[in-house]
Amino acid sequence: MSAINLCIQLLPHATGLDLPEYQTPGSSGIDLRAAVEEPIIIGRGERVMIPTGLKMEIPVGYEGQVRTRSGLAATRGLVVLNSPGTVDADYRGEVKVILMNLGSEPLTINRGERVAQLVIAPVTRVVITEVEDVNETIRGPGGFGSTGTD
């Protein structure tokens, strides 16, 4: 397993919160915590942007992927709305998490609660070439479940 350096700045409203960390030796993502002053209630079907109190320097050639924590989705119906949310290598603002409550009850997010995970992944840049037509395939233009029909 390879490792790269991730520089993280704790913002004043994150004072007292733990730095993100891997929960087990085999974890892919580091947990992001809510840097909220007061508990935030997310109603059914509502979405809220949660501050993490973190700025970071993701190395060039990598991105941060903000993902839903499986336990929160399974037990509380809480998901990262744009999962995976992308944190670009040149972004220097505070990392925030857009949470949506898909559950049947309002949910409370407390200070320091682990609300998402961040996976650092390599990025492949493409060279875009305009063509007159794209190559045909057996599948063709079929999409949205078209391969499951006869």
NORGIJO-V52684 format. One record per residue. N is the residue number from 1. RES is the residue in one letter. PSI is psi in radians with two decimals (999 if undefined). NEAR is the number of other ideal C-beta (glycine too) atoms within 8 Angstrom. D_FIRST is the distance of its C-alpha to the first C-alpha in Angstrom with 2 decimals. Layout:
BEGIN
n:res:psi:near:d_first
N:RES:PSI:NEAR:D_FIRST
N:RES:PSI:NEAR:D_FIRST
END
This chain:
BEGIN
n:res:psi:near:d_first
1:M:2.23:2:0.00
2:S:2.80:3:3.79
3:A:2.47:4:6.73
4:I:2.79:7:10.29
5:N:2.30:5:13.53
6:L:1.92:9:15.53
7:C:2.23:6:19.14
8:I:2.33:10:21.13
9:Q:2.19:7:24.91
10:L:2.18:9:26.63
11:L:2.78:10:29.95
12:P:-0.65:5:33.11
13:H:0.00:8:33.25
14:A:0.09:12:29.84
15:T:2.29:6:31.18
16:G:-0.22:4:30.42
17:L:2.63:11:27.47
18:D:2.60:6:24.04
19:L:2.67:6:21.25
20:P:2.56:10:18.76
21:E:2.77:7:16.11
22:Y:2.36:7:13.67
23:Q:-0.46:5:15.99
24:T:2.83:5:13.79
25:P:-0.46:4:10.48
26:G:0.09:4:9.66
27:S:2.46:8:11.36
28:S:-0.57:5:10.64
29:G:2.69:10:13.47
30:I:2.49:9:15.20
31:D:2.38:12:18.84
32:L:2.39:14:21.66
33:R:2.69:14:24.97
34:A:2.09:14:28.54
35:A:1.05:13:30.21
36:V:2.54:11:33.68
37:E:-0.73:4:36.73
38:E:2.72:5:38.47
39:P:2.51:8:37.43
40:I:2.29:10:37.31
41:I:2.23:8:38.80
42:I:1.97:14:37.59
43:G:2.92:7:40.37
44:R:2.24:8:40.14
45:G:0.02:6:39.09
46:E:2.77:8:38.53
47:R:2.56:9:35.66
48:V:2.47:9:34.85
49:M:2.09:8:32.64
50:I:2.16:14:30.90
51:P:2.54:10:29.99
52:T:-0.26:14:26.77
53:G:0.35:12:28.12
54:L:2.40:14:25.08
55:K:2.61:9:24.91
56:M:2.76:11:21.71
57:E:1.63:7:20.72
58:I:2.26:12:18.05
59:P:2.55:9:17.16
60:V:2.41:5:19.11
61:G:0.00:6:17.39
62:Y:2.90:12:15.77
63:E:2.80:11:17.53
64:G:2.31:12:17.55
65:Q:1.98:13:18.37
66:V:2.08:16:20.62
67:R:2.75:13:20.75
68:T:2.46:11:23.04
69:R:2.19:11:22.14
70:S:-0.65:6:23.00
71:G:-0.68:6:25.06
72:L:-0.67:11:27.20
73:A:-0.77:11:27.89
74:A:-0.71:6:28.80
75:T:-0.47:5:30.91
76:R:-0.13:9:32.36
77:G:0.45:9:32.19
78:L:2.14:14:30.41
79:V:2.71:11:28.28
80:V:2.04:14:26.86
81:L:-0.76:8:29.60
82:N:0.62:7:27.85
83:S:2.25:9:24.53
84:P:2.32:9:22.27
85:G:2.46:11:23.83
86:T:2.28:8:22.55
87:V:1.92:12:22.09
88:D:2.71:7:22.48
89:A:-0.49:10:21.09
90:D:0.11:5:24.72
91:Y:2.30:7:25.79
92:R:0.21:5:26.87
93:G:3.14:5:28.75
94:E:2.37:9:28.02
95:V:2.22:13:25.51
96:K:2.74:8:27.64
97:V:2.20:14:27.16
98:I:1.89:12:29.84
99:L:2.50:16:30.43
100:M:2.38:12:32.94
101:N:1.86:15:34.68
102:L:0.04:7:35.21
103:G:-3.11:9:36.54
104:S:-0.10:4:40.19
105:E:2.68:5:40.52
106:P:2.56:8:39.93
107:L:2.54:11:36.72
108:T:2.29:8:36.36
109:I:2.14:14:33.36
110:N:2.75:8:33.48
111:R:2.30:10:32.20
112:G:-0.08:8:28.68
113:E:2.42:8:28.04
114:R:2.01:8:24.57
115:V:-0.27:14:25.54
116:A:3.03:13:22.49
117:Q:2.64:13:18.75
118:L:2.13:15:17.01
119:V:2.24:10:13.99
120:I:2.17:10:12.96
121:A:2.60:7:12.77
122:P:2.64:5:13.65
123:V:2.35:8:17.38
124:T:2.14:4:19.33
125:R:2.48:4:22.82
126:V:2.72:4:25.65
127:V:2.12:4:28.93
128:I:2.24:4:31.74
129:T:2.14:4:34.60
130:E:2.36:3:37.77
131:V:2.83:5:39.41
132:E:-0.75:2:42.71
133:D:2.58:4:41.25
134:V:2.72:4:37.88
135:N:2.51:4:37.54
136:E:2.63:4:38.90
137:T:2.97:5:36.89
138:I:-0.68:3:38.08
139:R:-0.68:7:36.93
140:G:-2.50:6:38.72
141:P:0.04:4:39.04
142:G:2.39:6:38.58
143:G:-3.13:5:36.25
144:F:0.99:3:35.95
145:G:0.08:6:36.24
146:S:-0.43:8:38.22
147:T:-0.16:6:36.24
148:G:0.13:4:37.19
149:T:2.67:5:40.92
150:D:999:1:43.33
END
